[in-house]
Amino acid sequence: MYPLVLASSSAYRKTLLARLAQPFEAVAPDIDEQPLPGEAPEAMVRRLSEAKARALAEQFPAHLIIGSDQVAVIGDQVLTKPGNFEGASQQLRAQSGRRVRFLTGVAVLNSQTGRCSIDLVPTDVVFKKLADEEIRSYLRRDEPYNCAGSFRSEGLGICLFDAIHSTDPSALIGLPLIRLCQMLREHGYNLL
């Protein structure tokens, strides 16, 4: 079986992939993550997931390279990582009392053959109506400034929701493990 590489510097994705109890190396890909003009969120997430994997192909020429990307979508508005308290406050106010779709892309590239599988796992999150003080308190305690949508569902962020609807609960954290396991099997990597 080919060795695994995670094309990411995300601590969340590393923790998720570690659940599969397989050795892997994690390396940050160097790519431009800006959306293309007129690009739909679904297309952007798929493109960036693949681009992250392909960015490491030369460095890891006989590996299965895993790339992933995530955005949140409210209507036509795309939410990425807020970066700071003010950006996160704006995002949470915009999500308050609404249903928000999180799109998590995953790509598995066999760098030796060039074969790449790409998929997208949607997750719908129903936010409770949030008071400004709840938003401020949450952000001071959890500081989710590097998370799309401005929360950590695996921590205190779960208190912000009324419901989560997904076929893969790990997708919301940043790496859809159920779909990844299926894709790895398709590439001949037997996890069990």
VONUGU-690991 format. One record per residue: residue number from 1; residue in three letters; x, y, z of N, C-alpha, C, O in turn. Coordinates in steps of 0.05 Angstrom, whole numbers, plus 32768, in hexadecimal, padded with zeros to 4 digits. Example, Ala and Ser with C-alpha at 12.3 -4.5 7.8 and 13.67 -1.06 7.14 Angstrom:
2
(node 1,'ala',(8108,7F8E,809C),(80F6,7FA6,809C),(8108,7FBE,809C),(811D,7FBE,80A9)),
(node 2,'ser',(8101,7FD3,808E),(8111,7FEB,808F),(8102,8001,809D),(810C,8017,80A1)),
END
This chain:
192
(node 1,'met',(8011,7FE8,8000),(8000,8000,8000),(8012,8019,8000),(8027,8019,800C)),
(node 2,'tyr',(8008,802D,7FF2),(8017,8046,7FF1),(8016,8054,800C),(8002,8052,801B)),
(node 3,'pro',(802C,8062,8014),(802B,8072,802D),(8017,8089,802A),(8013,8093,8014)),
(node 4,'leu',(800C,8092,8040),(7FF9,80A8,8040),(8007,80C2,8047),(8019,80C4,8057)),
(node 5,'val',(7FFD,80D8,8039),(8006,80F3,803F),(7FED,8104,8041),(7FDB,8102,8030)),
(node 6,'leu',(7FEC,8114,8055),(7FD6,8127,8059),(7FE0,8142,8050),(7FF3,814D,805C)),
(node 7,'ala',(7FD4,814E,803B),(7FDC,8168,8031),(7FCE,817E,8041),(7FBB,818A,8037)),
(node 8,'ser',(7FD8,8182,8059),(7FCB,8195,806B),(7FDD,819C,8082),(7FEE,818C,808B)),
(node 9,'ser',(7FD9,81B4,808D),(7FE6,81BC,80A6),(7FD2,81BD,80BC),(7FD9,81C4,80D3)),
(node 10,'ser',(7FB9,81B6,80B6),(7FA3,81B7,80CA),(7FA6,81A3,80E0),(7FA7,818B,80DB)),
(node 11,'ala',(7FA6,81AC,80F8),(7FA7,819A,810F),(7F8E,8189,8111),(7F8F,8172,8119)),
(node 12,'tyr',(7F77,8194,8108),(7F5E,8185,8108),(7F5F,816E,80F5),(7F56,8158,80FB)),
(node 13,'arg',(7F68,8173,80DD),(7F6A,815D,80C9),(7F7E,8148,80D1),(7F7A,8130,80CD)),
(node 14,'lys',(7F94,8150,80DE),(7FA8,813D,80E7),(7F9B,812B,80FD),(7F9F,8112,80FC)),
(node 15,'thr',(7F8D,8137,810F),(7F80,8127,8124),(7F6B,8114,8119),(7F69,80FD,8121)),
(node 16,'leu',(7F5C,811D,8105),(7F48,810C,80F9),(7F55,80F4,80EA),(7F4D,80DD,80EE)),
(node 17,'leu',(7F6A,80FA,80DA),(7F77,80E5,80CB),(7F84,80D1,80DF),(7F85,80B9,80D9)),
(node 18,'ala',(7F8E,80DA,80F5),(7F9B,80C9,8109),(7F87,80B4,8114),(7F90,809F,811D)),
(node 19,'arg',(7F6D,80BA,8113),(7F59,80A7,811C),(7F5A,808C,810C),(7F52,8078,8116)),
(node 20,'leu',(7F64,808D,80F4),(7F65,8075,80E3),(7F7C,8063,80EA),(7F7F,804D,80DE)),
(node 21,'ala',(7F8C,806B,80FD),(7FA2,805A,8107),(7FB5,8051,80F1),(7FBD,8039,80F2)),
(node 22,'gln',(7FBB,8062,80DF),(7FCE,805C,80C9),(7FE5,8071,80CA),(7FDF,8088,80D0)),
(node 23,'pro',(7FFD,8069,80C4),(8012,807D,80C3),(800E,8090,80AC),(8005,8088,8096)),
(node 24,'phe',(8014,80A9,80B0),(8012,80BD,809B),(8024,80D4,80A1),(802C,80D9,80B8)),
(node 25,'glu',(802B,80E3,808C),(803A,80FB,808F),(8028,8113,8088),(8018,8110,8075)),
(node 26,'ala',(802A,8129,8096),(801A,8140,8090),(802D,8157,8087),(8040,815E,8095)),
(node 27,'val',(8027,8162,8070),(8037,8178,8064),(8024,818D,8059),(8010,8186,804B)),
(node 28,'ala',(8029,81A6,8060),(8019,81BC,8056),(801E,81C1,8038),(8035,81C4,8030)),
(node 29,'pro',(8009,81C0,8028),(800D,81C7,800B),(800F,81E5,8007),(8003,81F4,8017)),
(node 30,'asp',(801D,81ED,7FF3),(8020,820A,7FED),(800F,8210,7FD5),(8018,820D,7FBE)),
(node 31,'ile',(7FF6,8218,7FD9),(7FE4,821E,7FC3),(7FD5,8238,7FC8),(7FD3,8241,7FDF)),
(node 32,'asp',(7FCB,8244,7FB3),(7FBA,825C,7FB5),(7F9D,8252,7FBA),(7F92,8244,7FA9)),
(node 33,'glu',(7F92,8259,7FD1),(7F77,8250,7FD8),(7F61,8264,7FD1),(7F4A,8260,7FDA)),
(node 34,'gln',(7F67,8278,7FC1),(7F53,828B,7FB9),(7F3F,827F,7FA6),(7F47,826F,7F94)),
(node 35,'pro',(7F25,8286,7FA8),(7F12,827C,7F94),(7F17,8288,7F79),(7F21,829F,7F77)),
(node 36,'leu',(7F10,8279,7F64),(7F12,8284,7F49),(7EF9,8295,7F43),(7EE4,8290,7F50)),
(node 37,'pro',(7EFB,82A8,7F31),(7EE4,82B9,7F2B),(7ECC,82A8,7F23),(7ECE,8298,7F10)),
(node 38,'gly',(7EB5,82AC,7F30),(7E9D,829E,7F2A),(7E9C,8281,7F32),(7E89,8273,7F2A)),
(node 39,'glu',(7EAF,8278,7F41),(7EB1,825C,7F48),(7E9C,8255,7F5E),(7E9B,8263,7F72)),
(node 40,'ala',(7E8D,8240,7F5A),(7E7A,8237,7F6E),(7E89,822B,7F86),(7E9E,8220,7F82)),
(node 41,'pro',(7E7D,822D,7F9E),(7E8B,8222,7FB5),(7E91,8205,7FB3),(7EA7,81FC,7FBB)),
(node 42,'glu',(7E7F,81F5,7FA8),(7E84,81D8,7FA5),(7E9C,81D3,7F93),(7EAD,81C2,7F99)),
(node 43,'ala',(7E9E,81E2,7F7D),(7EB4,81DF,7F6A),(7ECE,81E8,7F77),(7EE3,81DB,7F73)),
(node 44,'met',(7ECD,81FE,7F87),(7EE5,8208,7F94),(7EF0,81F3,7FA8),(7F08,81EE,7FA9)),
(node 45,'val',(7EDF,81E7,7FB8),(7EE7,81D4,7FCC),(7EF4,81BB,7FBF),(7F08,81B1,7FC8)),
(node 46,'arg',(7EE7,81B2,7FAA),(7EF3,819B,7F9B),(7F0E,81A2,7F8F),(7F21,8193,7F91)),
(node 47,'arg',(7F0F,81B9,7F82),(7F28,81C2,7F75),(7F3F,81C5,7F89),(7F55,81BB,7F85)),
(node 48,'leu',(7F39,81D2,7FA0),(7F4E,81D6,7FB4),(7F56,81BC,7FC2),(7F6E,81B9,7FC8)),
(node 49,'ser',(7F44,81AA,7FC6),(7F4B,818F,7FD2),(7F5F,8181,7FC0),(7F73,8176,7FC9)),
(node 50,'glu',(7F59,8181,7FA5),(7F6B,8174,7F92),(7F85,8183,7F90),(7F9A,8177,7F90)),
(node 51,'ala',(7F84,819E,7F8F),(7F9C,81AE,7F8D),(7FAF,81A9,7FA4),(7FC8,81A8,7FA0)),
(node 52,'lys',(7FA4,81A7,7FBC),(7FB5,81A1,7FD3),(7FC4,8187,7FD1),(7FDB,8185,7FD6)),
(node 53,'ala',(7FB5,8172,7FC8),(7FC2,8158,7FC4),(7FD7,8159,7FAE),(7FED,814F,7FB2)),
(node 54,'arg',(7FD0,8165,7F98),(7FE3,8166,7F81),(7FFC,8177,7F87),(8011,8173,7F7B)),
(node 55,'ala',(7FF9,818A,7F99),(8010,819B,7FA0),(8027,818C,7FAC),(803E,8195,7FAC)),
(node 56,'leu',(8021,8174,7FB7),(8036,8164,7FC5),(803F,814C,7FB4),(8050,813D,7FBD)),
(node 57,'ala',(8034,8149,7F9C),(8039,8131,7F8C),(8057,812E,7F85),(8061,8117,7F85)),
(node 58,'glu',(8064,8144,7F7F),(8081,8141,7F78),(8092,813A,7F90),(80A5,812A,7F8D)),
(node 59,'gln',(808A,8145,7FA7),(8099,813F,7FC0),(8094,8122,7FC9),(80A6,8116,7FD6)),
(node 60,'phe',(807C,8118,7FC3),(8075,80FD,7FCC),(806B,80ED,7FB3),(8053,80EB,7FAF)),
(node 61,'pro',(807E,80E2,7FA3),(8078,80D7,7F89),(806A,80BB,7F89),(8061,80B2,7F74)),
(node 62,'ala',(8069,80AD,7F9F),(805D,8093,7FA0),(804C,8090,7FB9),(8051,807F,7FCA)),
(node 63,'his',(8038,80A2,7FBC),(8028,80A4,7FD4),(800B,80A7,7FCD),(8004,80AE,7FB7)),
(node 64,'leu',(7FFA,80A4,7FE1),(7FDE,80AC,7FE0),(7FDD,80C7,7FF0),(7FE2,80C7,8008)),
(node 65,'ile',(7FD7,80DC,7FE1),(7FD7,80F7,7FED),(7FBA,8100,7FF1),(7FAB,8100,7FDE)),
(node 66,'ile',(7FB4,8108,8009),(7F99,8110,8010),(7F98,812F,8013),(7FA7,813B,8022)),
(node 67,'gly',(7F86,813B,8003),(7F81,8158,8005),(7F65,815C,800E),(7F53,814D,8008)),
(node 68,'ser',(7F60,8172,801C),(7F45,8179,8025),(7F42,8197,8028),(7F55,81A5,802D)),
(node 69,'asp',(7F29,81A0,8023),(7F23,81BC,8026),(7F06,81BF,8030),(7EF6,81AD,802C)),
(node 70,'gln',(7F00,81D6,803C),(7EE5,81DA,8047),(7EDD,81F7,8046),(7EED,8209,804B)),
(node 71,'val',(7EC4,81FB,803F),(7EB8,8216,8041),(7E9C,8213,804C),(7E90,81FE,804C)),
(node 72,'ala',(7E92,8229,8057),(7E76,822B,8060),(7E67,823C,804C),(7E72,8250,8042)),
(node 73,'val',(7E4E,8236,8047),(7E3E,8245,8034),(7E23,824D,8041),(7E15,823C,804B)),
(node 74,'ile',(7E1D,8267,8040),(7E03,8271,8048),(7DF8,827F,802F),(7E01,8295,8028)),
(node 75,'gly',(7DE4,8273,8023),(7DD9,827E,800A),(7DF0,827F,7FF5),(7DFA,826A,7FEE)),
(node 76,'asp',(7DF6,8297,7FEC),(7E0C,829B,7FD8),(7E26,82A3,7FE5),(7E3B,82A6,7FD7)),
(node 77,'gln',(7E26,82A6,7FFF),(7E3E,82B0,800D),(7E4F,8298,8017),(7E45,8285,8023)),
(node 78,'val',(7E69,8299,8011),(7E7C,8285,8019),(7E8C,828F,8032),(7E96,82A5,8032)),
(node 79,'leu',(7E8C,827E,8046),(7E9C,8285,805F),(7EB4,8273,8060),(7EB2,825A,805E)),
(node 80,'thr',(7ECB,827F,8063),(7EE4,826F,8066),(7EEE,8274,8083),(7EDE,8279,8095)),
(node 81,'lys',(7F08,8272,8087),(7F13,8276,80A2),(7F12,8294,80A8),(7F1A,82A4,8098)),
(node 82,'pro',(7F07,829C,80C0),(7F03,82B8,80C6),(7F1D,82C7,80CC),(7F20,82DF,80C6)),
(node 83,'gly',(7F31,82B9,80D8),(7F4B,82C6,80DD),(7F4D,82D5,80F7),(7F63,82D7,8102)),
(node 84,'asn',(7F37,82E1,8101),(7F39,82F1,8119),(7F1D,82F3,8127),(7F09,82E9,811C)),
(node 85,'phe',(7F1D,82FF,813E),(7F05,8301,814E),(7EEE,830F,813F),(7ED8,8306,813F)),
(node 86,'glu',(7EF4,8326,8132),(7EE0,8335,8124),(7ED4,8325,810D),(7EBB,8325,810A)),
(node 87,'gly',(7EE5,8319,80FD),(7EDB,8308,80E7),(7ECA,82F1,80F1),(7EB5,82EB,80E5)),
(node 88,'ala',(7ED2,82E4,8107),(7EC3,82CE,8112),(7EA8,82D8,811D),(7E94,82CA,811A)),
(node 89,'ser',(7EA8,82EF,812A),(7E8F,82FA,8134),(7E7B,82FF,811E),(7E64,82F9,8120)),
(node 90,'gln',(7E85,830A,8108),(7E73,830F,80F1),(7E68,82F5,80E5),(7E51,82F4,80DF)),
(node 91,'gln',(7E79,82E1,80E3),(7E70,82C7,80D9),(7E5B,82BB,80EB),(7E46,82B2,80E1)),
(node 92,'leu',(7E5F,82BB,8105),(7E4C,82AE,8117),(7E32,82BE,8117),(7E1C,82B2,8119)),
(node 93,'arg',(7E33,82D9,8116),(7E1A,82E8,8115),(7E0B,82E1,80FB),(7DF2,82DF,80FB)),
(node 94,'ala',(7E19,82DE,80E5),(7E0C,82D7,80CB),(7DFF,82BB,80CC),(7DEB,82B6,80BF)),
(node 95,'gln',(7E0B,82A9,80DC),(7E01,828D,80DD),(7DEB,828A,80F2),(7DDD,8276,80F1)),
(node 96,'ser',(7DE9,829C,8105),(7DD6,829A,811B),(7DBA,8295,8111),(7DAF,82A4,8100)),
(node 97,'gly',(7DAD,8280,811B),(7D92,8279,8114),(7D8E,826E,80F8),(7D77,826C,80EF)),
(node 98,'arg',(7DA4,8267,80EA),(7DA1,825F,80CE),(7DAD,8243,80CA),(7DBB,8238,80DA)),
(node 99,'arg',(7DA5,8238,80B3),(7DB1,821E,80AA),(7DC8,8225,8097),(7DC5,8235,8085)),
(node 100,'val',(7DDF,821A,809D),(7DF8,8220,808E),(7E03,8206,8083),(7E03,81F1,8091)),
(node 101,'arg',(7E0A,8206,806A),(7E16,81EE,805D),(7E34,81F0,805D),(7E40,8204,8054)),
(node 102,'phe',(7E41,81DB,8067),(7E5E,81D9,8067),(7E65,81C4,8052),(7E5B,81AE,8052)),
(node 103,'leu',(7E77,81CC,8040),(7E80,81BA,802B),(7E9D,81B2,8030),(7EAF,81C3,8032)),
(node 104,'thr',(7EA1,8198,8034),(7EBC,818E,8039),(7EC4,817C,8022),(7EB8,8167,801D)),
(node 105,'gly',(7ED9,8185,8015),(7EE3,8175,7FFE),(7EFA,8163,8007),(7F08,8169,801B)),
(node 106,'val',(7EFD,814D,7FF9),(7F13,813B,7FFF),(7F1D,812F,7FE4),(7F0D,8128,7FD3)),
(node 107,'ala',(7F37,812E,7FE2),(7F44,8122,7FCA),(7F59,810E,7FD3),(7F67,8112,7FE6)),
(node 108,'val',(7F5B,80F8,7FC4),(7F70,80E4,7FC8),(7F7E,80E1,7FAE),(7F73,80D8,7F9A)),
(node 109,'leu',(7F98,80E8,7FAE),(7FA8,80E7,7F96),(7FBD,80D1,7F99),(7FCC,80D0,7FAC)),
(node 110,'asn',(7FBE,80BF,7F85),(7FD4,80AC,7F83),(7FE9,80BA,7F73),(7FE7,80BD,7F5A)),
(node 111,'ser',(7FFE,80C3,7F80),(8012,80D4,7F72),(8023,80C4,7F5F),(8030,80D0,7F4D)),
(node 112,'gln',(8023,80AA,7F61),(8032,809A,7F4E),(8023,8097,7F33),(802E,8099,7F1E)),
(node 113,'thr',(8009,8092,7F35),(7FF9,808D,7F1D),(7FEB,80A7,7F13),(7FE3,80A8,7EFC)),
(node 114,'gly',(7FE8,80BB,7F24),(7FDA,80D3,7F1D),(7FBC,80D2,7F21),(7FAE,80E5,7F1D)),
(node 115,'arg',(7FB2,80BA,7F29),(7F95,80B7,7F2D),(7F8C,80C6,7F46),(7F99,80C4,7F5B)),
(node 116,'cys',(7F77,80D6,7F43),(7F6D,80E6,7F59),(7F4F,80E3,7F5C),(7F40,80E6,7F48)),
(node 117,'ser',(7F46,80DD,7F74),(7F2A,80DB,7F7A),(7F23,80F4,7F8A),(7F32,80FC,7F9C)),
(node 118,'ile',(7F0C,8100,7F84),(7F04,8119,7F91),(7EE7,8117,7F98),(7ED7,810E,7F88)),
(node 119,'asp',(7EE0,8120,7FB0),(7EC4,8120,7FB8),(7EBE,8137,7FCB),(7ED1,8145,7FD4)),
(node 120,'leu',(7EA5,813B,7FD0),(7E9C,8151,7FE2),(7E87,8146,7FF4),(7E74,8139,7FEC)),
(node 121,'val',(7E89,814D,800E),(7E75,8144,8022),(7E68,815D,802E),(7E76,816C,803B)),
(node 122,'pro',(7E4E,8160,802A),(7E40,8177,8036),(7E37,8171,8052),(7E30,815B,8058)),
(node 123,'thr',(7E37,8186,8062),(7E2C,8184,807D),(7E1B,819D,8082),(7E24,81B3,807E)),
(node 124,'asp',(7E02,8199,808A),(7DF1,81AF,8091),(7DF0,81B3,80AF),(7DEB,81A0,80BE)),
(node 125,'val',(7DF6,81CC,80B7),(7DF6,81D2,80D4),(7DE0,81E7,80D9),(7DDE,81FB,80CB)),
(node 126,'val',(7DCF,81E1,80EC),(7DBA,81F4,80F4),(7DC4,8202,810D),(7DC7,81F6,8123)),
(node 127,'phe',(7DC9,821C,810B),(7DD2,822C,8121),(7DBB,8235,8132),(7DA6,823C,8128)),
(node 128,'lys',(7DBE,8235,814C),(7DAA,8241,815E),(7DAC,825F,815B),(7DC0,8269,8152)),
(node 129,'lys',(7D98,826D,8164),(7D99,828A,8165),(7DAD,8292,817A),(7DAA,828B,8191)),
(node 130,'leu',(7DC2,82A1,8172),(7DD8,82A8,8184),(7DD7,82C5,818C),(7DD5,82D7,817B)),
(node 131,'ala',(7DD8,82CA,81A6),(7DDB,82E5,81B0),(7DF8,82EF,81AD),(7E0A,82DE,81AC)),
(node 132,'asp',(7DFB,8309,81AA),(7E16,8314,81A6),(7E29,830B,81BD),(7E40,8305,81B8)),
(node 133,'glu',(7E1F,830B,81D6),(7E30,8303,81EC),(7E38,82E6,81EA),(7E4E,82DF,81F2)),
(node 134,'glu',(7E26,82D4,81E0),(7E2D,82B8,81DC),(7E44,82B6,81C8),(7E57,82A6,81CB)),
(node 135,'ile',(7E42,82C5,81B2),(7E56,82C5,819E),(7E71,82CE,81A9),(7E85,82C1,81A5)),
(node 136,'arg',(7E71,82E4,81B7),(7E8A,82EF,81C3),(7E96,82DB,81D7),(7EAE,82D6,81D6)),
(node 137,'ser',(7E85,82D0,81E8),(7E8F,82BC,81FC),(7E9B,82A4,81EE),(7EB0,829B,81F6)),
(node 138,'tyr',(7E8C,8299,81DB),(7E96,8282,81CC),(7EB1,8288,81BF),(7EC4,8278,81C2)),
(node 139,'leu',(7EB3,829E,81B1),(7ECC,82A4,81A3),(7EE4,82A9,81B6),(7EFA,82A1,81B0)),
(node 140,'arg',(7EDF,82B5,81CD),(7EF4,82B9,81E0),(7EFE,829E,81EB),(7F16,829A,81F1)),
(node 141,'arg',(7EEC,828B,81EE),(7EF3,8271,81FB),(7EFF,825E,81E7),(7F12,824F,81EE)),
(node 142,'asp',(7EF5,825D,81CE),(7EFD,8249,81BB),(7F11,8253,81A5),(7F20,8243,819A)),
(node 143,'glu',(7F10,826D,819F),(7F22,8279,818B),(7F24,8269,8171),(7F39,8260,8169)),
(node 144,'pro',(7F0D,8265,8163),(7F0C,8255,814B),(7F13,8265,8132),(7F05,8262,811E)),
(node 145,'tyr',(7F27,8275,8132),(7F2D,8288,811C),(7F38,827B,8104),(7F39,8287,80EE)),
(node 146,'asn',(7F41,8262,8106),(7F4C,8253,80EF),(7F39,823D,80E6),(7F41,822A,80D9)),
(node 147,'cys',(7F1F,8241,80EC),(7F0B,822D,80E5),(7EF5,823A,80D3),(7EEA,824F,80DA)),
(node 148,'ala',(7EF0,822D,80BD),(7EDA,8236,80AB),(7EC0,8237,80BB),(7EB8,8223,80C7)),
(node 149,'gly',(7EB3,824E,80BB),(7E9A,8250,80CA),(7E9D,825A,80E6),(7E89,8260,80F4)),
(node 150,'ser',(7EB6,825C,80F0),(7EBC,8268,810A),(7EB2,8257,8122),(7EA9,8263,8136)),
(node 151,'phe',(7EB6,823D,8121),(7EAF,822C,8138),(7EBF,8213,8137),(7ECA,820B,8122)),
(node 152,'arg',(7EC0,8205,814E),(7ECC,81EA,8150),(7EB6,81D8,815A),(7EB0,81D8,8172)),
(node 153,'ser',(7EAA,81C8,8148),(7E94,81B7,8150),(7E9D,81A1,8163),(7E8D,8196,8172)),
(node 154,'glu',(7EB7,819A,8163),(7EC1,8185,8174),(7EC6,8190,8191),(7ECE,8181,81A2)),
(node 155,'gly',(7EC1,81AA,8195),(7EC4,81B6,81AF),(7EAC,81C5,81B7),(7E95,81BC,81B3)),
(node 156,'leu',(7EAF,81DC,81C3),(7E9A,81ED,81CD),(7E87,81F7,81B7),(7E70,81FE,81BC)),
(node 157,'gly',(7E90,81F7,819E),(7E80,8200,8188),(7E67,81F0,8184),(7E54,81FA,8178)),
(node 158,'ile',(7E66,81D7,818E),(7E4E,81C7,818C),(7E36,81D5,819A),(7E1F,81CF,8193)),
(node 159,'cys',(7E3B,81E6,81AD),(7E26,81F5,81BB),(7E18,820A,81A9),(7E04,8215,81B1)),
(node 160,'leu',(7E24,8210,8192),(7E18,8224,8180),(7E02,8219,816E),(7DF5,8228,8161)),
(node 161,'phe',(7DFE,81FE,816E),(7DED,81F1,815B),(7DD3,81E7,8167),(7DD1,81E0,817E)),
(node 162,'asp',(7DBE,81E6,8155),(7DA6,81D7,815B),(7DA7,81BB,814F),(7D9C,81A8,8159)),
(node 163,'ala',(7DB6,81B8,8138),(7DB7,819E,812A),(7DCE,819E,8116),(7DD7,81B2,810D)),
(node 164,'ile',(7DD8,8185,8111),(7DEC,8180,80FC),(7DE1,8169,80EB),(7DD9,8155,80F5)),
(node 165,'his',(7DE1,816D,80D0),(7DD7,8158,80BE),(7DEE,8152,80AA),(7DF6,8163,809A)),
(node 166,'ser',(7DF8,8139,80AC),(7E0E,8130,809A),(7E0F,8112,8098),(7E06,8104,80AB)),
(node 167,'thr',(7E1A,8108,8083),(7E1F,80EC,8080),(7E3A,80E4,808D),(7E41,80CD,8090)),
(node 168,'asp',(7E4A,80F9,8095),(7E65,80F4,80A0),(7E6B,8109,80B4),(7E72,811F,80AD)),
(node 169,'pro',(7E68,8103,80CE),(7E6D,8117,80E3),(7E89,8123,80E4),(7E8C,813A,80ED)),
(node 170,'ser',(7E9C,8115,80DA),(7EB8,8120,80D9),(7EBB,8135,80C4),(7ECF,8145,80C5)),
(node 171,'ala',(7EA9,8136,80B0),(7EAB,814A,809B),(7EAB,8167,80A6),(7EB9,8178,809D)),
(node 172,'leu',(7E9A,816B,80BA),(7E97,8186,80C5),(7EB1,818F,80D2),(7EB7,81A7,80D3)),
(node 173,'ile',(7EC1,817D,80DD),(7EDA,8184,80E9),(7EF0,8189,80D4),(7F03,8196,80DA)),
(node 174,'gly',(7EEC,817F,80BC),(7EFF,8186,80A7),(7F0A,816F,8096),(7F18,8175,8082)),
(node 175,'leu',(7F03,8156,809C),(7F0C,8140,808B),(7EF7,812A,808D),(7EF5,811D,80A2)),
(node 176,'pro',(7EE8,8125,8078),(7ED3,8110,8079),(7EDE,80F4,8079),(7EE4,80E9,8064)),
(node 177,'leu',(7EE1,80E9,8090),(7EEF,80CF,8093),(7EE0,80B8,8086),(7EED,80A6,807B)),
(node 178,'ile',(7EC5,80B8,8087),(7EB7,80A2,807B),(7EBC,80A1,805D),(7EC3,808C,8052)),
(node 179,'arg',(7EBA,80B8,8050),(7EBF,80B9,8033),(7EDD,80B4,802D),(7EE3,80A7,8019)),
(node 180,'leu',(7EEE,80BE,803E),(7F0B,80B9,803A),(7F11,809C,803B),(7F21,8092,802B)),
(node 181,'cys',(7F06,808D,804E),(7F0B,8070,8050),(7F02,8062,8037),(7F10,8050,802D)),
(node 182,'gln',(7EEB,806A,802C),(7EE1,805E,8013),(7EF5,8064,7FFC),(7EFB,8053,7FEC)),
(node 183,'met',(7EFE,807D,7FFA),(7F10,8085,7FE5),(7F2B,8076,7FE7),(7F36,806E,7FD3)),
(node 184,'leu',(7F35,8074,7FFF),(7F4E,8065,8003),(7F4B,8048,7FFA),(7F5D,803D,7FED)),
(node 185,'arg',(7F35,803C,8001),(7F30,8020,7FF8),(7F30,801F,7FD9),(7F3A,800C,7FCD)),
(node 186,'glu',(7F23,8033,7FCC),(7F23,8033,7FAF),(7F3F,8036,7FA3),(7F44,802E,7F8C)),
(node 187,'his',(7F51,8040,7FB3),(7F6D,8043,7FAA),(7F7E,802B,7FB3),(7F97,802C,7FB1)),
(node 188,'gly',(7F71,8017,7FBE),(7F80,7FFF,7FC6),(7F8C,8000,7FE2),(7F9C,7FEF,7FE9)),
(node 189,'tyr',(7F85,8014,7FF1),(7F90,8016,800C),(7F7C,800A,8020),(7F66,8016,8025)),
(node 190,'asn',(7F82,7FF3,802B),(7F70,7FE5,803D),(7F76,7FED,805A),(7F8B,7FE6,8065)),
(node 191,'leu',(7F64,7FFC,8066),(7F68,8006,8081),(7F65,7FF0,8096),(7F70,7FF3,80AC)),
(node 192,'leu',(7F56,7FDB,8090),(7F52,7FC6,80A3),(7F62,7FAD,809D),(7F61,7F99,80AC)),
END
